[in-house]
Amino acid sequence: MLAAQFMALLDVFIVNVAAPTIGTDLRASGADLQLVIAGYAVTYSVLLITGARLGDRLGHGRVHLGGLALFTAASLACGLAQGATELIVFRLVQGAGSALMIPQVLSLIQRTFTGEARARALGAYSAVLAVGAAAGQVVGGILVSADLFGTGWRPVFLVNVPVGLVLLAVGRRVLPRGAGAERARGLDLPGLLLLGAAVSLFTVPLVLGQEEDWPLWSWLSLAASAVLFAAFCHYESRLARRGGAPLIAPRVLRHPGMSLAAFRVFAVMAVNGGFLFALTLHVQGGLGHSALRSGLTFAPTAVVFGLVGLTWRSWPASWQRLLIPAGFVVTALSVAGVGLLFEGGDQGGAAVYVASAGVGAGLALGFSPTLTRALATVRQEDAADASGLLATVTQLGQLTGVAAFGTLFLNRLESLGAFTAYTSAEALLACMFALAGTAAAGAVSGLVLRRR
């Protein structure tokens, strides 16, 4: 299960490094590249809770294998795509495959382990997140730079095919495929449609608005998104009062600390998504570095994220209460530092790797303790809903980060004129300061939300 999680994460971060090369080869616009990256997160985030619910009804192992097969087939289609539109469509399908296979990982951890064993399992899960991110940056850079047989960026998708086939063969032998304990729970299709429409109406104008010069339809779409989100919340509450099975149970949201945890997870992933997307475009497009060098620039972020995620529980007890807000502060200072190091078109030097490691440490302290503490205390019967909620928030945060901060970077770049090292650095600096502000909001969120 963790191997499949690793593959899905590897794919996300490989694609991030390959984005500029994809843009050149397919003549894709900045909005197209945002959709290639964010499109995956759209279907993934919207269908995640439904994927978890299907695991309850049909069996976690069976649904995991179905999602793995869909993900593998979509990866092959992405690798063979001949245009940006095709690639975006197949990325949406790939996200749907992930939405089926990935929720089963957290659900099985929640249902199989308790107490300290659950905390250790969640630590392994967090470590896989980091290792997949680190490997994705480096492997993506290697594959794109190697240009195997003149295929350019295509191996970043095709590498999933043999791995997926091996995991399917092994998974058929070792995974439980019996039905889950909650066969009677409904799938809440109206809730799914409302959430999907709200997320789509929010994402599309963020991605395409800048390229289209923010026409009236983009603002109407954002307003309609807010209305549909409100309708979704109202419908879910009413369904719960009638004894139904809402997509997101209000009882889970009312669990002590869950709202704060959801906000912090969202903030961490929004900063992560925006940081990776904007810095990739600057390093490869503005400074003209190779995909491999771009991947190595991000490697300290992911490696330190993994190390901190594995070790924070063993740190002194007197530090534990301060870890999460301290993590957001470190993140804010580090991303601002990255922007300042590249200011004026500078190469940044070795200090960039130090700042990149600081981003990894800060994000890990904001993410791992938040996730572990929120899930370690939830009731067994709410395990699937809580896991699905936080996993959905994770993807929505990543999606919002790429769409919002990516748009900020591209907007600023367009206003400055030609795409040069200097103009790219100015756009990056504005983006990094905005990311720092988001991280600062995460640092103070506990003071407000916990008091409420």
N, C-alpha and C positions, 0 to 999 in steps of 0.2 A: 504493500500500500504506500509506504514512504518512497519507494522507488518510482511509482507513478507520480506521486506528488513532486518528486525531484524533476522528472521529465517535463511536467507541465510548467514548472517554474523556470527550468532551463530555457524552455521555448520563449517565455515572456521576455527574458533578459537578453537572449540571443537576438531576438527581433529588434530590441531597442538599439543594440549596437549596429545591426545591419540596416537600420532605417535610411541613412543617407545614401547608401549604395542602392537600395531598392528604389529610392526616389530618382536617382540618375538613370538606372536601367529601364524603369517603366515610365519615365517622364512623369512621375507623380508629384503633385503639389504638396505644400506643407500640410494642407487640410487632409489630403489623401493619406499622408504618413501618420497623422494623428488618428485617422480612422482605422488604419492597419493595426496600430497599437491599441487604441481605445475600443475598437469594435469587438475585439476579443473579450474585453472586460464588460461590455454591455450585456451580451448574452450570458456570460458567466455569472455576473452579479444578479441579474434578473431571475435566472433559472436555478440558482444555487439552493435556495430553500426548498423548491420543488424537487430538486435532485435528492436532498436529504430526506424529504417525505417519501419519495419513491423507494429509497433504501429501506425505510421503516416498513413499507407495505410489501415489497417484493423480495427483500433480502439485500443487505449491503454488498455482499460479494457479487451477486448477480448484476446489480445495477452498476457497480464499479466496472465490471468487465464490459458491459454494454457501452458505457461512456468511454472506456479505453479504446474499444474498437472504433467508435465514431471519431475520437480524437486522432487516432492513427490514420484513418482514411482521409480526414480533413487535412492532416499534415502533408500527405502525399499530394493532394489537390493544390495546396498552397505552393508547394515546391515546383509544380508544373504550370502555375498560373502565368498567363501571357499578358495580363494587363492589371492596372491598379484596381479596377472595379471587381474583377474576378478574385483578386487576392483579398479584398475587403470582405466579400461574401463568404469565402472559405474560412476566413478568420472568425467570422460570426459562428459558423458551424463548429469550428475548433473550440470556441468558447462554450458552446452547448455541450460538447463532449466532456470538457473539463467540469462543467456544472453537474454532470452525472457522476463522474468518478471521484472528484476531490472531496465532496462533503462526506463521503463514506469513511474517509480517513479519521476525521475528528469524531464522527459518530461512533466508530468502533473503539477509539481511545476512551471516549466518555462511558461507553457501555461495558468495557472490558476491565478498566482500572479504577481504583479508588484511592483516596488519600495521597500519600507520598508517591506511590507507584504512578498515579495519574499525573502528578507534577513532573515526574521524571519522563513519562511518555510525552507530555506536552513540551518538555525541554528538548527531546529528540525531534519532535515536530518542528519547533522553532529553529533548531540547528539545520534541519533539512531545508527550511526556507532560505537560510543564509547561504548554505553551501550551493544550493541551486542558483541563487543570485550570483555568487562569485564565479561559479563555473560558467554560467551563461555569458557573463561579460567577457571572460577570457576565451572560452571556446568559440563564441560568436566572432570575436576578433580574429582568431586563428583561421576559422573556416572562410570568412569573407576575404581576408588578406591572402589566403592560399589560392583562391580562385580555382578550385579543383575542376580540371577538365574544361575550364572556361565557363563554369556554371555560376560564377559570381556569388550572389546571396542565397541561391536556391538550397544549398546543403544545410542552411540553418533550419529549414523545415524538414528536409528529407532525412536528416539524422534521426528524427523521431520514429521513422517507419520501422527499421530493424529493432530498435529498442522496444517499441510498442508490441511488435510481434512476439518478442521473447517474453515480455511481461504477460501477454495474453496466454501464452502456452503455460507459463508457470502458475499464473493466477487460476486457471481452470483446475489445477491440481490442489492448490493449497488454501484457496479462499472459501469461506462458508457461503453457500448459495441458497440456504433456506430462507423462507419468508420471515420478516421481522415480527416484533411483538405487537405492532400497532397497525394491523391490516385495515382496521375500520376507519382510520383517519382519512378525511377527504383531502383532495389536492388543492382546493380553493382556487379554481380556475379564474373566477372573476377578479379575485385579488391579484393573481398573477398578471392578468391582462392590464389592470389598472397600474400596477407597478411598472410593467414593461413599457407602457405608453408614457408614463411620467418620466422614466429614465431616458427614453429615446428623445422625447420632446425637450429634455434638458440638455442632452449631449450634442445633438445635431447642430443647434445654433451656436453653441460654444465652439465647435470645431469649424463650422463653415461660415460663421458670421463675419469673422475677420477678412476672409478671402472675398466675400460678397459685399464688403463695406457696410455691414450691419443693416440690412434692409428691414422693412417693417415686419416681415414674416418671422424674422429671428426673435424679435421682442415679443410678438404674439405667442410664439412657441414656448418661450421661457415662462410667460404668464400662464399659459395653458398647463405647463408642467407643474407649477405651484398649485393650481386648482386640482389637478389629478392626484397630486401627493396628498392634499387635504382630503379628497374623496376616498383615497385608499385608506387613510388612517381612520376615517369615519366608518367605512365599510368593515374594516377589520375589528373595530371595537364592537359594532353591532353584531357581527357574526359570533364573536366570543360570548356576548351576553345571551345569544340564542342557543349556546351550547355547541356551536360548530367548531371547526378546526381551522382558524385563520392562518394565513401565511406567516405572519409574525404575531404571536400571541401577546396581547397586552400584559399578561401575567409575567412573561419573561422580561419585558421592558421595565416592569415595576420591581424586578428583583434588585435588592440593594446593590448599588454601584454599577448596574448594567448600563444605564444611560450615559454615565460618565465614561465607562469603558468603551462604549460604542463611539462616543465623540473623540476620544483619544486615539483609538485605532484608526478612525477616519482621518484625523489630522496627520498621523504618522504616515499613512499610505499616500495621502495627497502630496505631502512634502516629498516622499520618495519618488512618486511618479513624475512630478514636475521637475525635480532635480535631475533625474536620469535623462529625461527627454530633452530638456534645454541644454544641458551640458554636452550631451552627445552631438547635437547639432552644432554647437560652438566648436568643440574639439575637432570634429571631422570637417564641417563646412567652413567655419570661420578660420581656424588655424591650419586646416589642410592636412591633419594627421591621419594615419591609417586607422582602420577599424580595430586592429590589434592594439595599437597604442591607446585608443579610446577605451577599449575593454580593460586594459591594465590600469587606466586612471581610476576606474570604478572598483577595481578588485579590493583595495583596502576597505572600502565601505562595506562590502559584503562579508569579507573575512572577519573584520572586527565585530560586525553585527552578530556573526555566528559565535565568536568567542565570548562575547558579553552575554548572549542569550543562553549559553551553556553554563556560565559560571556565576551569574548574579545572585542565585539563591544561597551560595556559600559565602557571600560577602558578609561583613559584620552586621549584626542585627540592628545596631543603632543607625545604619545607613538605609535600611529598607524603606522607611516611610518617605525618604527624600529622593529615592531612585528615579521615580517617574517624572516629577517636575524638573529634577536636575537633568534628566535626559533631554527634555524639550529645550532647556536652556542651552545645553551643549550643542544640540542640533541647530538652534537659531544662530549661535556664534559661528559654527563651522560653515554653514551654507553661506552666510554673509562673508566669511573669510575667503571662501572659494571665489565668490564674485569679485572681491577686491584683488585677489592674486592675479586674476586674468585681466584686470582693468587696463585700458589703453592698448589692448592687443598683446599684452605680455604673455609669455609662455608659462608663467607660474612657477616653474622650477620644482624642486623636491618638496617645497612647502605644500603644494597641491595635494600630494599623497598623504601628508599629515592631516590636512583639513578634511580630505576624503575619509580618512580613518575616523576622525571626529564625528563626521556625519553618521557613520556606521554605529559608533558607540552610542550616540544620542538617540538614534532611531531605535536601537535595540532596547535601551532603557525605557523608552516610551512605549514600546510594543510588547515585549516578552512578559514583563511583570503584569501589565494590564491584562493581557490575554489569559495568563495562568491564573491570576487571582479571580477573574470574572468567571471562568469555567470551573475552577476547583470547588466552588461553593454552590453551584447550581444543582437543583434537584435532579435525580436520575430521570424522571419522566419528562423533564424539560431539556434534557441533554441535546436532542436533535435540533430543537428550535433555537436554543442558545448558540449552538455551534453554527447553525445556518445563518443566524442573525449576524454574528461577528464576522463570519466568512463573507457574507454579502457586503457588510460595511467595509471590509478590507478591500474588496474589488471596486466598490463605489468610490472609495477614497482614491484608489489608484487611477480610476477612470477620470474623476474630477481633476486630479492633479495634472494629468496629461492634457486634458481639454482646456482647463482654465489657465494654467501656467504656461502651457505650450502656446496658447493663443496670445498671452501677454508677451512672450518672447518674440513671436512672429510679428505681432502688431508693432512692437517697439523697433524691430529690425526694419520693417517696411517704412516706418516714419523717418528712419535715419538714412534711407537711400540704399546704396549698393551693399551687397553682402561681402564685407571685408572683415579682416581680423579686428579692426577697431570698432566698426559698427556692431559686429556680433558680440564683442566684449561689453559694449554699452547695453545692449539688449539683455545679455546674461546678467549683468549687475542689477538691473531693474527687477529681473525675475528672481534672483537670489534674495534680494531684500524683501520681496513679497513672500517668499518661502520662509524667511526668517520671522516675519510677522505672524505667519500661520503657526509656526512652531512656538512662538511666544504665547499665542492664544491657548495652545495645548498646555503650557506650563501653568497658566493661571486658571484653567478650566475647573480644576478640582476645588478651588476656593469658592467658586460660584455654585457649581452644580451640587457639590456635596452639602453645602449649606441649605440649598433649596430642598 
